[in-house]
Amino acid sequence: MFRLLHVLALVHAGAVHPVPAADARVCLDAGQTREAIAEHKLGNPVAAERQAAAAHAGSEFLRSRLCRWNEDYMYEISLLLRDGHVEQVFIRAVDGRVVGKDGQ
């Protein structure tokens, strides 16, 4: 529980990108997701899912959802890792950049 309350970070391309705290996140349902993708010209969720799975060889895709964190849209992608742990990968919906991960 203690870990979930802290801001997560992942080093990507030499820079640290903070992931907003979970309480700042509002996730959208399917209809809201379609509207947000069209309105804000967000990236394809299937491409984000493939990108997350490719970064974790041998993982299985479980689910994805579009969440709004403050003023940014992120895809939260859940993967089942080979060791049985579930990991969430966070990808910016605007540009497809991996900004963080949580799990284990």
N, C-alpha and C positions, 0 to 999 in steps of 0.2 A: 504494500500500500504506500509506503514511504516513497518508493521509486516513482509511482504514478503521479505524485504531486510535484515532482521536479520537472523543469524544462529539459527536454531531450535535445541532443545535438548529434549530428553526423558530419564527419569531415568529408566534404565533397569538393573536389577540384581545388584543394588547398585552402578552403574557407569553411568556417563553422556556421551552419545555418540553424538557428534555434527553432524548435517546434513549439507552438503555443501550448499552454497548459490545457488539459482536457476540459476544464470548466469554461473555457473561452470558445469551445467548439459547439456548433449547431449543425447537425447532419440533416440532409434533405431527403425527402421521399422520392420515389421514382418520377412522379410528375414534376416536382420542383426541380429535380436534377435535369430533366429534359429542357425545362424553361431556362435554367441558369446556363446550361451549355450553349443554347441558342442565343440568349441575350448577351452573354459576356464573352462569346466566342472562345469557349474553353476547349482544351484538347480532348481527344477521343478517350473515353474511359477504358476501352479494350486495349488500346496502345499502352496506357499506363499499367494495366494489369500484366501485360506481356513483359513490359520493362521490369516490373518488380519481380516477376517469376524468373526472368532470365538472370537477374542479379543473385538469385539464390538457387543454384543448380540443384535439381532433384526435388524442389519444393512443389507443393500442389496449391493451386489457387483455390481459396475458399469463398471470398466475397469482396466486393468493393462498394464504397459509398462516397458520395461527394459531400464534403463538409465545408462550412464557412467558418473560418477562424479569424476573428476580427474582420479585417477587410480583404482577406485572401481566401481563395477557394483551393482546397486540397482534396485529392483522392486518398482515402484511407483504405489500403488494400491488405487483406488478411491472407497470410500464407501458412500452410502446414509444412513445417520443416521435416527433414528426414528423421530427426531425433524425436519427433512427436510434439514438439513445442509449436505454438502459434506465434507468429510475428506479424506486427502491423508495420507496413511501409507507407510513408507519407510522401506523396508526389504533388508538386504544385500543378494545378490544373491548367494554368495559363501557359507555362513553358515546358512542362514535363520534367522539371528538375526534382531529383530525390532530395528531400530536405530533412528526413529523419526516419528513425525506426524505433520501435518499442517491441518488447516481447520477452520470450523465454521465461 
